[in-house]
Amino acid sequence: MIRPPSGDPSSTPRTGVEDVPVLDGAPHVFLPAEVTRLRGELAAAIEHTTNLEAALATNRRIGMAIGILMATRKIAEDVAFEALRDASMQRNEKLRDVAEDVIHTGTLE
C-alpha cells in the first residue's frame, strides 16, 4: 500500500503508481515500467561506483608496491612498474596480487 508523500495518512491508498514532486511543484506520475527502468539504472550506477572504488583502492596498493621497489632497489618509478608488471606476467598472477606480495614482503622474490 502506497500513500501520497504529502497527503493525509487517512487518504485513500493507491497502488501501482508513485507521485513524486518535481522542481516546478507539479507532481510527476511514474508508471511501473518507468520505476523498473529507473531502478535498473540505479543498480547499474551503484555497481559502476563500486567498481570504481575497487579500482581506486587497487591503484593505491599498486602505487605503494612501486614505492617499495623504488626505495629498496633505488630505481625510477617506471622501472619499478615494469618490474612489477613483468613479475605479474611471469607468475601469471594479477598485478594487484603481486603488488600485495610486495607490500607484505618488501620484495618481488
C-alpha positions as CSV (number, residue, x, y, z in Angstrom):
1,M,0.0,0.0,0.0
2,I,1.4,3.4,-1.0
3,R,0.2,6.7,0.4
4,P,0.9,10.0,-1.2
5,P,4.1,11.5,0.2
6,S,2.5,14.8,1.3
7,G,-1.1,13.6,1.7
8,D,-3.2,12.9,4.7
9,P,-2.4,9.4,6.1
10,S,-6.1,8.7,6.2
11,S,-6.5,9.4,2.5
12,T,-7.3,6.5,0.1
13,P,-4.2,4.4,-0.5
14,R,-3.0,3.9,-4.1
15,T,-1.1,1.1,-5.7
16,G,1.0,0.8,-8.9
17,V,1.8,4.5,-9.4
18,E,4.1,6.7,-7.4
19,D,3.7,10.5,-7.3
20,V,7.0,12.4,-6.9
21,P,7.1,16.2,-6.8
22,V,9.3,17.8,-9.4
23,L,11.1,21.2,-9.3
24,D,8.1,23.2,-10.6
25,G,5.9,21.8,-7.9
26,A,3.7,19.8,-10.2
27,P,3.6,16.1,-9.4
28,H,5.0,13.7,-11.9
29,V,3.5,10.2,-12.1
30,F,6.0,7.4,-12.6
31,L,4.4,4.4,-14.2
32,P,5.5,1.0,-13.1
33,A,7.6,0.5,-16.2
34,E,9.5,3.8,-15.6
35,V,10.1,2.8,-11.9
36,T,11.5,-0.5,-13.1
37,R,13.8,1.2,-15.6
38,L,15.0,3.7,-13.1
39,R,15.7,1.0,-10.5
40,G,17.8,-0.8,-13.2
41,E,19.7,2.4,-13.9
42,L,20.3,3.0,-10.2
43,A,21.5,-0.6,-9.8
44,A,23.9,-0.1,-12.7
45,A,25.2,3.2,-11.3
46,I,25.8,1.6,-7.9
47,E,27.7,-1.3,-9.5
48,H,29.8,1.2,-11.5
49,T,30.6,3.2,-8.4
50,T,31.6,0.0,-6.5
51,N,33.9,-1.0,-9.4
52,L,35.5,2.5,-9.5
53,E,36.1,2.4,-5.7
54,A,37.7,-1.0,-6.0
55,A,39.9,0.2,-8.9
56,L,41.0,3.2,-6.9
57,A,41.9,1.1,-3.9
58,T,43.8,-1.3,-6.1
59,N,45.7,1.6,-7.8
60,R,46.8,2.9,-4.5
61,R,48.1,-0.5,-3.4
62,I,50.0,-0.9,-6.7
63,G,51.4,2.6,-6.1
64,M,52.6,1.5,-2.6
65,A,54.3,-1.5,-4.1
66,I,56.0,0.6,-6.7
67,G,57.2,2.9,-4.0
68,I,58.6,0.0,-2.0
69,L,60.5,-1.3,-5.1
70,M,61.8,2.2,-5.8
71,A,63.1,2.6,-2.3
72,T,64.6,-0.9,-1.9
73,R,66.1,-1.1,-5.4
74,K,67.0,2.5,-5.9
75,I,65.2,2.6,-9.2
76,A,62.9,5.0,-11.1
77,E,59.1,4.7,-11.0
78,D,58.7,3.4,-14.5
79,V,61.4,0.8,-13.9
80,A,59.7,-0.3,-10.7
81,F,56.3,-0.6,-12.5
82,E,57.9,-2.6,-15.3
83,A,59.4,-5.0,-12.7
84,L,56.0,-5.4,-11.1
85,R,54.3,-6.0,-14.4
86,D,57.0,-8.5,-15.5
87,A,56.6,-10.4,-12.3
88,S,52.9,-10.4,-12.8
89,M,53.2,-11.9,-16.3
90,Q,55.9,-14.4,-15.3
91,R,53.8,-15.7,-12.3
92,N,50.6,-15.5,-14.3
93,E,49.1,-13.5,-11.4
94,K,47.1,-10.3,-11.4
95,L,49.2,-7.2,-10.9
96,R,47.3,-6.3,-7.8
97,D,48.1,-9.7,-6.2
98,V,51.8,-9.3,-7.0
99,A,51.6,-5.8,-5.5
100,E,50.1,-7.2,-2.3
101,D,53.0,-9.6,-2.1
102,V,55.5,-6.8,-2.4
103,I,53.7,-4.8,0.3
104,H,53.8,-7.7,2.7
105,T,57.3,-9.0,1.9
106,G,59.1,-5.9,0.7
107,T,60.4,-7.8,-2.4
108,L,59.4,-9.3,-5.6
109,E,61.1,-12.7,-4.9
